[in-house]
Amino acid sequence: METTELKLRERIKELTCLYEVSSIISNTDIDSLETSLTAILVSIKKAFQYPSATEISVVYKDVHYATGVLNDQLTISSKIQLFNQHKGEITASLTSNKSSFLKEEKQLIDSIALKMSSLLERIEIKENEKSLRRQIEHTDRLNILGEITAGIAHELNTPLTNILGFSELLQENFPEKSDFHTDLDKIIKNAIYSREVVKKLMFFSCKMPQEWQIADIKPTLKSAIDLLKPSLRKKEINCVLDIEDHLVLKADVLQITQVIFNLVMNAIYFTPTNGTIEIKAYKTKTNIIIKVIDEGIGLNKNTKTKLFEPFFSTKPVGEGSGLGLSVVHGIIASHKGKITANNNPHQGATFKIKLPATF
């Protein structure tokens, strides 16, 4: 009778646990996931025969939650499967080697693992939808900015050309060392700077004329790095090239040079003295991949979101127009390619370009 009563109590505990877990899961969303997983572990712990001698843990991707320290010598576990792929597991551990698990306890964590798999699949789908929505919004925002900047660039181009031309004509009427000549020289220099900003705006909005050709871009990549050797030497930065042969694509070679130039200049700025910048280029079945890897400060969440927007810069005022990366984005988009930026595991960031290859 006593054994039957004990078995009945254990079944009641298990059923209570399943009810609690189902209730927790039904009320879980992305923001409450951590709290829910912790509550599920506590509920499972209470359902076992020896709660005080039992510890429960769940591992999901890089996340690990546990009710306490597990005894690796005495455990049972069940896999968490997401879309038929092993993504984690629930583990129960007995801290006392004198105890043992019931057959029903293994069945319990198997059932809960299935429920958690469904929960995590649902959350992952929502996260993917949210990420896709952000990408669409970001693309729309860039398209709108592209149209605005194209209009601004067009309107500014003509008056800037006039200012520059008339200033140069006027300067010829004054002696070289006169105040008028010096002042006009300042006007000319600022007009030239403004013209370069307009040119970058036109690059960003893809309104610059393009000269397409089938070309192997390996020499293009190397020549862009050669142009930057003085800057690399000045900051004592080592530049490592790992470039495959026969990287053929249809492109505007001058614009691809501009892309590499901008990305490497950005890497030089953020990489500390005596650091290393890596340039990698290789081909896959359908694409050519170019990576620029630096040892800088990396990217925070806000920076990653706005990185390719015009006029956004993390550099101090006066050290950047905030157009370099938006120009890069515009050029790559016009080549039907894609550029992304992510942090490296230890230090710095990697800018990755994917361009359609020509075979």
C-alpha positions as CSV (number, residue, x, y, z in Angstrom):
1,M,0.0,0.0,0.0
2,E,2.8,2.3,0.9
3,T,4.6,1.7,-2.4
4,T,1.4,2.3,-4.4
5,E,0.8,5.6,-2.5
6,L,4.4,6.7,-3.2
7,K,4.0,5.9,-6.9
8,L,0.7,7.9,-6.9
9,R,2.4,10.9,-5.3
10,E,5.2,10.8,-7.8
11,R,2.6,10.7,-10.7
12,I,0.7,13.6,-9.2
13,K,4.0,15.6,-9.0
14,E,4.8,14.8,-12.6
15,L,1.4,15.8,-13.8
16,T,1.5,19.0,-11.8
17,C,4.9,19.7,-13.3
18,L,3.6,19.2,-16.9
19,Y,0.6,21.4,-16.2
20,E,2.9,24.2,-14.8
21,V,5.3,23.9,-17.7
22,S,2.5,24.1,-20.2
23,S,1.1,27.1,-18.5
24,I,4.6,28.8,-18.4
25,I,5.2,28.1,-22.1
26,S,1.8,29.4,-23.2
27,N,2.6,32.8,-21.5
28,T,6.2,33.1,-22.8
29,D,7.4,35.5,-25.4
30,I,10.8,36.7,-26.5
31,D,11.3,39.2,-23.7
32,S,10.3,36.7,-20.9
33,L,12.2,33.7,-22.2
34,E,15.0,33.8,-19.5
35,T,12.5,34.1,-16.7
36,S,10.4,31.3,-18.2
37,L,13.3,28.9,-18.6
38,T,14.3,29.4,-15.0
39,A,10.7,28.8,-13.8
40,I,10.6,25.6,-15.9
41,L,13.8,24.3,-14.3
42,V,12.4,24.9,-10.8
43,S,9.1,23.1,-11.7
44,I,11.0,20.1,-13.0
45,K,13.2,19.9,-9.9
46,K,10.1,19.8,-7.7
47,A,8.7,16.9,-9.7
48,F,11.6,14.5,-9.1
49,Q,11.6,11.9,-6.4
50,Y,14.4,13.6,-4.4
51,P,14.1,17.4,-5.1
52,S,16.7,18.4,-2.6
53,A,19.3,16.0,-4.2
54,T,18.3,16.9,-7.8
55,E,19.7,19.7,-10.0
56,I,18.3,20.6,-13.5
57,S,20.0,22.5,-16.3
58,V,19.0,23.5,-19.8
59,V,21.5,24.4,-22.6
60,Y,20.2,26.2,-25.6
61,K,22.7,27.5,-28.2
62,D,25.1,29.6,-26.1
63,V,22.7,30.0,-23.2
64,H,23.0,27.9,-20.0
65,Y,20.6,27.9,-17.0
66,A,20.8,25.6,-14.0
67,T,19.3,25.3,-10.6
68,G,22.7,24.4,-9.1
69,V,25.9,22.5,-9.6
70,L,25.4,19.3,-11.5
71,N,27.0,15.9,-10.7
72,D,28.3,14.7,-14.1
73,Q,28.6,11.1,-12.8
74,L,24.8,10.6,-12.4
75,T,22.6,12.3,-15.0
76,I,19.8,11.8,-17.5
77,S,19.2,14.1,-20.4
78,S,16.9,14.8,-23.3
79,K,17.7,16.7,-26.6
80,I,16.1,20.0,-27.5
81,Q,15.4,19.8,-31.3
82,L,14.7,22.9,-33.4
83,F,13.5,22.2,-36.9
84,N,14.9,18.7,-36.7
85,Q,18.4,20.0,-35.6
86,H,20.0,19.4,-32.2
87,K,20.2,22.8,-30.5
88,G,20.4,22.0,-26.8
89,E,19.3,19.7,-24.0
90,I,17.7,19.4,-20.6
91,T,19.8,17.5,-18.1
92,A,18.8,16.2,-14.6
93,S,21.5,15.4,-12.1
94,L,21.5,13.6,-8.8
95,T,24.0,15.0,-6.3
96,S,23.8,11.9,-4.2
97,N,25.4,8.7,-5.7
98,K,23.2,6.6,-3.4
99,S,20.1,7.6,-5.3
100,S,18.8,6.7,-8.7
101,F,16.4,8.0,-11.3
102,L,12.9,6.6,-11.9
103,K,11.9,5.5,-15.4
104,E,9.1,8.0,-15.3
105,E,11.5,10.9,-14.6
106,K,13.3,10.2,-17.9
107,Q,9.9,10.2,-19.6
108,L,9.1,13.5,-17.9
109,I,12.1,15.4,-19.2
110,D,11.5,13.9,-22.6
111,S,8.0,15.3,-22.6
112,I,9.2,18.7,-21.4
113,A,12.0,18.7,-24.0
114,L,9.4,18.4,-26.7
115,K,7.4,21.2,-25.3
116,M,10.5,23.4,-24.9
117,S,11.5,22.6,-28.5
118,S,8.1,23.9,-29.7
119,L,8.4,27.0,-27.6
120,L,11.9,27.8,-28.9
121,E,10.9,27.1,-32.5
122,R,8.1,29.6,-32.1
123,I,10.4,32.2,-30.6
124,E,13.0,31.7,-33.3
125,I,10.4,32.2,-36.0
126,K,9.3,35.4,-34.3
127,E,12.9,36.6,-34.0
128,N,13.5,35.9,-37.7
129,E,10.4,37.7,-38.6
130,K,11.5,40.7,-36.5
131,S,15.0,40.7,-38.0
132,L,13.5,40.5,-41.5
133,R,11.2,43.4,-40.7
134,R,14.1,45.5,-39.4
135,Q,16.1,44.7,-42.6
136,I,13.2,45.8,-44.8
137,E,12.7,49.0,-42.8
138,H,16.5,49.6,-43.0
139,T,16.5,49.1,-46.8
140,D,13.5,51.3,-47.3
141,R,15.1,54.0,-45.2
142,L,18.3,53.8,-47.2
143,N,16.3,54.0,-50.5
144,I,14.5,57.1,-49.3
145,L,17.8,58.6,-48.2
146,G,19.3,57.7,-51.6
147,E,16.6,59.7,-53.4
148,I,16.9,62.6,-51.0
149,T,20.7,62.8,-51.3
150,A,20.5,62.4,-55.1
151,G,18.3,65.5,-55.2
152,I,20.6,67.4,-52.9
153,A,23.7,66.4,-54.8
154,H,22.1,67.5,-58.1
155,E,21.0,70.9,-56.7
156,L,24.5,71.6,-55.2
157,N,26.6,70.5,-58.1
158,T,25.9,73.5,-60.4
159,P,26.4,76.3,-57.8
160,L,29.6,74.7,-56.5
161,T,31.0,74.4,-60.0
162,N,30.2,78.1,-60.5
163,I,31.8,79.1,-57.2
164,L,34.9,77.2,-58.0
165,G,35.2,78.5,-61.6
166,F,34.6,82.1,-60.8
167,S,36.9,82.1,-57.8
168,E,39.7,80.7,-59.9
169,L,39.1,83.4,-62.5
170,L,38.9,86.1,-59.9
171,Q,42.1,84.9,-58.2
172,E,44.1,85.5,-61.3
173,N,43.5,89.2,-61.0
174,F,45.3,89.5,-57.6
175,P,49.0,89.1,-56.7
176,E,49.9,85.7,-55.2
177,K,50.8,87.0,-51.7
178,S,47.9,89.5,-51.4
179,D,45.1,89.0,-48.8
180,F,42.5,88.7,-51.6
181,H,44.5,85.9,-53.3
182,T,44.8,84.1,-49.9
183,D,41.0,84.5,-49.1
184,L,40.1,83.3,-52.6
185,D,42.4,80.3,-52.1
186,K,40.4,79.4,-49.0
187,I,37.2,79.6,-51.0
188,I,38.6,77.4,-53.7
189,K,39.8,74.8,-51.2
190,N,36.4,74.7,-49.4
191,A,34.6,74.5,-52.8
192,I,36.7,71.5,-53.8
193,Y,36.0,69.8,-50.4
194,S,32.3,70.4,-50.9
195,R,32.5,69.1,-54.4
196,E,34.0,65.9,-53.1
197,V,31.2,65.6,-50.5
198,V,28.7,66.0,-53.4
199,K,30.5,63.3,-55.4
200,K,30.2,60.9,-52.4
201,L,26.5,61.7,-52.1
202,M,26.1,60.8,-55.8
203,F,28.1,57.6,-55.2
204,F,25.7,56.8,-52.3
205,S,22.6,57.4,-54.4
206,C,24.2,55.4,-57.3
207,K,23.8,58.4,-59.6
208,M,27.5,58.3,-60.8
209,P,27.9,57.0,-64.3
210,Q,29.4,53.5,-64.3
211,E,31.8,51.9,-66.8
212,W,31.1,48.2,-66.7
213,Q,33.7,45.6,-67.8
214,I,34.6,42.0,-67.2
215,A,37.7,42.1,-65.0
216,D,39.8,40.1,-62.6
217,I,39.7,42.2,-59.5
218,K,42.8,40.8,-57.9
219,P,45.1,43.5,-59.4
220,T,42.4,46.1,-58.4
221,L,42.5,45.0,-54.7
222,K,46.3,45.0,-54.7
223,S,46.6,48.5,-56.3
224,A,44.1,49.9,-53.8
225,I,46.3,48.6,-50.9
226,D,49.4,50.0,-52.6
227,L,47.8,53.4,-52.6
228,L,47.3,53.1,-48.8
229,K,50.8,51.9,-48.0
230,P,52.0,55.4,-46.7
231,S,49.0,55.5,-44.3
232,L,49.8,51.9,-43.2
233,R,53.4,52.7,-42.6
234,K,52.6,56.0,-40.8
235,K,50.6,54.1,-38.2
236,E,52.9,51.0,-38.3
237,I,50.0,48.7,-39.2
238,N,50.7,45.4,-40.9
239,C,48.4,44.5,-43.8
240,V,48.0,40.8,-44.6
241,L,46.7,39.9,-48.1
242,D,45.1,36.5,-48.8
243,I,43.7,36.9,-52.3
244,E,42.9,34.0,-54.6
245,D,43.6,34.1,-58.3
246,H,40.9,34.5,-61.1
247,L,38.4,36.6,-59.2
248,V,36.4,37.6,-62.3
249,L,33.3,39.7,-62.2
250,K,31.4,42.4,-64.2
251,A,32.1,45.7,-62.4
252,D,33.1,49.3,-62.5
253,V,36.8,48.8,-61.5
254,L,37.2,52.4,-60.4
255,Q,34.2,52.0,-58.0
256,I,35.5,48.7,-56.6
257,T,38.8,50.5,-55.9
258,Q,36.8,53.2,-54.1
259,V,35.1,50.5,-52.0
260,I,38.3,48.8,-50.9
261,F,40.0,52.2,-50.4
262,N,37.2,53.4,-48.1
263,L,37.0,50.1,-46.1
264,V,40.7,49.9,-45.6
265,M,41.0,53.6,-44.6
266,N,38.2,53.0,-42.1
267,A,40.2,49.9,-40.8
268,I,43.4,51.9,-40.5
269,Y,41.6,54.6,-38.5
270,F,40.3,52.2,-35.9
271,T,43.1,49.7,-35.8
272,P,45.7,50.6,-33.1
273,T,49.3,51.2,-33.8
274,N,51.3,47.9,-34.5
275,G,48.0,46.2,-35.2
276,T,47.1,44.0,-38.2
277,I,44.5,44.4,-41.0
278,E,43.6,41.4,-43.1
279,I,42.2,41.5,-46.6
280,K,40.8,38.2,-47.8
281,A,39.2,37.5,-51.2
282,Y,38.0,34.2,-52.6
283,K,35.3,32.7,-54.8
284,T,32.4,30.4,-54.0
285,K,30.3,28.6,-56.6
286,T,28.3,31.8,-57.4
287,N,30.0,34.7,-55.6
288,I,33.2,36.5,-55.0
289,I,33.7,37.3,-51.3
290,I,35.9,40.1,-50.0
291,K,36.6,40.6,-46.3
292,V,38.3,43.5,-44.6
293,I,39.2,42.5,-41.0
294,D,40.4,45.1,-38.5
295,E,41.5,45.1,-34.8
296,G,39.5,48.2,-33.8
297,I,36.9,48.7,-31.1
298,G,34.2,46.7,-32.9
299,L,30.6,47.6,-33.4
300,N,27.9,48.2,-30.8
301,K,24.2,47.6,-31.5
302,N,23.5,51.3,-32.3
303,T,26.5,51.5,-34.7
304,K,25.5,48.3,-36.5
305,T,22.0,49.6,-37.1
306,K,23.1,53.0,-38.6
307,L,26.5,52.0,-40.1
308,F,25.7,52.5,-43.8
309,E,23.5,55.5,-43.3
310,P,24.8,58.8,-44.8
311,F,26.3,61.3,-42.3
312,F,26.5,58.7,-39.5
313,S,30.0,58.6,-38.1
314,T,31.6,57.4,-34.8
315,K,34.7,59.6,-35.6
316,P,35.1,63.0,-33.8
317,V,33.7,66.0,-35.6
318,G,36.0,67.1,-38.4
319,E,37.6,63.7,-38.9
320,G,34.9,62.2,-41.1
321,S,31.9,63.3,-43.2
322,G,30.0,60.1,-42.4
323,L,29.7,59.3,-46.1
324,G,32.5,56.7,-46.6
325,L,30.5,53.6,-45.7
326,S,27.3,54.8,-47.3
327,V,29.2,55.3,-50.5
328,V,30.5,51.7,-50.2
329,H,26.9,50.5,-49.6
330,G,25.7,52.4,-52.7
331,I,28.4,51.0,-54.9
332,I,27.9,47.4,-53.8
333,A,24.1,47.7,-54.1
334,S,24.6,49.0,-57.7
335,H,26.7,45.9,-58.4
336,K,23.8,43.7,-57.2
337,G,26.0,42.7,-54.2
338,K,25.7,42.8,-50.4
339,I,27.8,44.1,-47.6
340,T,27.6,43.2,-43.9
341,A,29.6,44.1,-40.8
342,N,30.0,42.0,-37.7
343,N,32.3,41.9,-34.7
344,N,35.2,39.4,-34.6
345,P,35.3,36.9,-31.7
346,H,38.1,38.6,-29.9
347,Q,38.7,42.1,-31.2
348,G,37.7,44.4,-34.1
349,A,35.2,44.0,-36.9
350,T,34.9,42.3,-40.3
351,F,33.3,43.9,-43.3
352,K,32.2,41.2,-45.7
353,I,31.3,41.9,-49.4
354,K,29.5,39.4,-51.6
355,L,29.5,40.1,-55.3
356,P,28.1,37.9,-58.1
357,A,30.9,36.2,-59.9
358,T,31.4,35.8,-63.7
359,F,32.6,32.5,-65.0
